[in-house]
Amino acid sequence: MTESATLTETAIEERIQEFLTAKTKLRWEPEVDLFASGVVSSLFAMELVVFVESTFDVAVEGPDLALDNFRTVRSMSALVTRLRDGQPGA
């Protein structure tokens, strides 16, 4: 079992927060819409996908690539938890 498989949802959110803070120099509330803020571009969205996949050892494919899964820190954390638990996309 990898370290990422044992992370709690709070720990996942914190890892995502660390990445976002490093990239944007801002701290984001878990429910803030990153895309509506204007800070996240389509290129940065792809960086988020790569970050999520490599950091949490999950594959984001097909319907899971939906913008709504990357809109907030909380939605990314929920995506990681769902993929890690082997649940299909919504």
N, C-alpha and C positions, 0 to 999 in steps of 0.2 A: 504494500500500500504506500503510495507516495504521500509526501507531506501535505500537498494540496488537497488530498482526499480526506484529510482529517480536520481541515479548517472549518470553523463555525461560520455562519453567515456574517456575523459581526467582523470576524477576522478577514473574510473575503472583501467586505465593504472597505475595511481599512487598507488592504493592499491596493484596491482600485483607487481609493482616495490618494494614497501615496503616489501612484502613477500620475493621476490627474494633477496633483499639486506640483509635481516635478515638471510636467509638461506645460501647465498654464500659469504657474506661480500663484494660483488661487486655491482656496479650500472650498469644496462644494458640499452643500447640504445633500443628504441622501435622496431627496425627492425633487431636486432642482433639475429642470429640463435643460440638459447640456446643449442641445441643438437650438432651442429657442433663445438661449443666451447669446448665440452668435459666435461663441468661442470655438465650437466644434465644426470643422469643415468635413467634407466627404473624405478627404485624405486622412484627416485625423480619425475619422470613424474607422477607417481600415487599420490604423495603428491600434485602435481599441480592440478590434477583432484579434489581431495578432497578439497583443498583450494578454487578452483573456485566454486565448488558446495556449500560449506558451507558459504563462504563469500558473494556470490551474489545470493544465494537462487535459483539456477537453477539445473536441472538434466542433466548431460552429459551422453548420452547413445548412443548405436549403432554407426552409422556413425560419430557422433560428437566426438567420442573418438579417431579420427584420429590424428596421430602425428602432422600433419600440423596445427591443431587447437591450439597446445601448443608450436609450434616452436619459436615464438617470443612474446614479450609483446603485440605487436599490434594485432597479430592473436588471442591471448587469449581474449583481450578486444573486438574484433569483435565477437568472439564466445559468450561471455557473453551478448553483446548487442542483438545479433540475438536470443539467447535462451530467454532472458528476454522479447523480443518483440513477442515471440511465433512463430517465423519463423522456418520452417523445415530445417534440415541439408542439406548441399550441396552435 
